[in-house]
Amino acid sequence: MNHGQQSGKAKHEEDAALTEFLASLMDYTPTIPDELVEHYLARSGFQCPDVRLIRLVAVATQKFVADVANDALQHCKARQATVVKDKKQQKDKRLILTMDDLSKALQEYGVNVKTQEYFADSPSTGMDATARDE
């Protein structure tokens, strides 16, 4: 078998895999609704009647959001691991995701987020009294 036949066979297998994947998108219901994806695609000037393409964009968006959320969680864990722990913080194992964690994660993907500076009296500002005492 020469090189031309091998590359032709590989291309046919890739085409078959792509066709099968696109067909599977018809049976898949993504987390992000088709209408929402269509809305934002239309706002950007793109219109496509093919539902498979809309769902492909939804799956890619879902993957992007999941990756950013996972990276933000890793930043959160790293930040909280470096904090000097007092007795109250040792009992409280909850992770608190901050805008700074999210900004760092998004920056890894080329998205720069600028937030307005604000000041709080303490980390528990804005929490109800029962949550602060726990």
Secondary structure as UniProt FT lines:
FT   HELIX           3..27
FT   HELIX           34..43
FT   TURN            44..45
FT   HELIX           51..82
FT   HELIX           87..91
FT   HELIX           99..107
FT   TURN            108..110
FT   TURN            123..126
FT   HELIX           129..133
//
